[in-house]
Amino acid sequence: MSEENNSYVSNQWEPSSASTPTTTSTATSDTRRRNHERGDGVDGQRSTRGHSLSRKGLHIDSSALMCQNGCGFYGNREWSGFCSLCYKQIRHKETSVMSPINRWISPEMLSLRSSSSASSLSRSSTASSANSSPANTNTGSAHSTPALFTKFEEKKRQQSDKKSKTLKSIFKRAATFRESKNSSASNSDKSVSTPTSALQSLTDRQLFSFDTLSLGEEVVAKFLREAAILDIKRQINKIVDKMNKSANKASIEEMSEQIHDFYQMMSTRFTNNPFYREASSEQIEQLVDFTERYLMQQLYQMLFTRIQHEEEDRDLALQKRIRSLNWVMAQHLDVDINLRHPEIKDLVDKAITEVIEMDSKQVPLEKLECIVNCSKTIFKLLQVNSQEPVSADQFLPALVLIVIKANPPLLQSNIKLITRFSTPSRLMSGEAGYYFTNLCCATAFIENITGDSLNMTEQDFQSYITGEAQPPGAYQQSTFLCEAFRIMSSNMAMLSDLNDRQTKFETQMSELTDSIHTFRDDMLKRTHSALKPLPPTVYSVPPDVDIKYIPTAFRERILNQRTQTEGILIDLGNDANTAEDNSDVAVDGNHIDGNTGTDAQVVEGEDTLSPEQHLPPPLAPEILQKP
Amino acid sequence: MSSNATQLSQQQFKIVLLGEGCVGKTSLMLRYCQNKFTENHESTLQASFLTKKFIINNTRVQLSIWDTAGQERFHALGPIYYRDSNGALLVYDITDPDSLSKVKSWVKELRKIRGNNVVLAVVGNKTDLLSPQQQSNGADNQIIDEAQKYSQSVNAYHYCTSAKSNRGIDDLFLDLTKKMLAQNQLIQEQTQVKSRSSASAPNQRGLTIAADPPTDEEEGADTRRNKCC
């Protein structure tokens, strides 16, 4: 089996190998192997065969003869690498089912897209998966190249790469390239070609970019059976024919109407037609996307040339206008974008790239994607400085600024293409529609910009726009400066900023030192005064306080005091009541309250305290009062 | 899920938020969309385009709420925004009479361009700034009074909300959705009548100008519907 799988690519890519398979040079086999590997890298994941390592010694050229279908018979170049039997089958399928345009979007291609997006090299994968699918698209039996085998191939290729990068090999590769191109192109013209060659011609003409078809593989596997696919193809084919016929007569508006009718028709078809019964709503959405992508790829050339022609004046006018506005800065639009901030600068550049990229896309859907990306980047850059969600009040001016800085090519034409030929519902609601509307708004704003709308006098505005004068600070921000200058000026600004901060820091430092000094002096003074011995403090204890509530330390002291200085303290006794009764007991003479009794007084000096008495247990005030 | 989808009809509405800067458009929208769907929202990165899905009267409704830039300099861009909109929230600050006069100019434009196809809701925001008595009395405020009278005169609905204290916002959007549903039905019926009457042009596209909706009847219908939600 693996021989066959190896072989089909080589047949496709090396027309001479069928006749002289054994004499193929190492260089061509190298090319072939690479092709093979890229193509099968993805398909091979599904394989279950693990014995391929044992095939290390296999010479790839010998398998070049086998039928691509893997039926075991020998293939032939004339039959696109199939054996006669398989080729007949495939041709029958094609001619009965596909018209020349339909052929471009065979189911093979759908599966191919997903694989090619992974391998990112469409040419070689074109060959491989297109060849693998005729056998059976649904069962996936054709996807059988082992994963292990591709790894081994990678190794081998690397080895042989070293050896065979000669001038000869380069020439040879180029020659085969062109040859296959020619053959495929002529084949497709006669409409008897295999899907491979049809695809080949497509990629050559760059009509089809595979990465852009975002119809997931699972969709293909699950429900997009041939019937459904064929139906879409047939419908699209019809409208393409119709459009092409009427292309010279109809105006863009009429064509847009036709396309919109077609979208309408397709969406009702997706909901009503039995082909699509199994499709979920998401799948139908994908189908709508797919239809748009495919249809617009077919018609892009014709439509966009027309639109470009019609809009040429407006495109040029806008471009000129934007160019004359290159001095506009963030502060003119009252939006907070500091281009000196490295992160913001990067994001601004990214947004600019994304909005410019829009012109390179063909399908309105993809153009819209670019706009969405650009808008998201703008939101990100507006968020760098603020934590709050960004509102439209900030977003629109930022978008205006980005558009002015970017000056996207053919903006008016692109907007017109999107408005006329996108799925209407997408533009009416939906995120993309919102951002697109904002872009339209920004464009309209730029077209009608006046001094008033930029917070300046009309006179200033005119002088700026004619280039007579520059607004203050324009030099640092202008995009026309080369990167080095811009970095330099931003660095200069940063340095002066740092300088300012440094001086500020220094003055603050000296202030702090001063305040530290004064504080220290002050503190020293205070400590000196605090260290002076305190005069004995006199505490008075009301006589009616129960002795129990007085902490023992004080209790002792009271007694001490009594023994030391006569007549100072009351004889409290054991009972508070008795103490109250004995109100005649004398005090030291300072405090005599005749009515309520005498206060007990404690003379307390630092020197009188023993160390453990230094910090008496806290006295709750209520304890000291009469219960 | 697919069986569910077939049972429920699906409606998409586009609502534009118009109003002078600083009247609280963005906070209104954020409050409505994120109060309940904090987890569902992919990002709080932006508050200019938000969607909200819910089911009402057996209809799956998706609201796309479009915030607009309120600065004076962008005023002229309004028509680009409210193209194809089903509803418009005209927000004013109940403490700022100027913002109400702005609302009036927007209403005129909207009616000129979208005719009666758009449901207008005049919203007085920042009721939290009213004194407590005024809040309890409802429309004691002069500006609110004026706005209410004005709304009636232009066939718009009037609401009072506070994004700060989350008052009246859910009701506002729910009510608006119901009215848009009713409006849509009205338009559909009319187009059907039209297409039936003019058999020569069955594929009539473009705008059909609906007559003034019977306001009283609609209001009655709304009070009935209010219960189910």
Interface residues (C-beta under 8 A of the other chain):
Chain A: S280 S281 D334 K376 F379 K380 Q383 E388 P389 V390 S391 A392 D393 F395 L396 P397 S425 M428 S429 G430 E431 G433 Y434 Y435 T437 C440 C441 A444 F445 N448 D452 S453 L454
Chain B: M1 S2 A5 Q12 F13 K14 G21 K25 T26 L30 T44 L45 Q46 A47 S48 F49 T51 Q62 S64 W66 D67 T68 A69 G70 Q71 R73 F74 A76 L77 I80 Y81 R83 D84
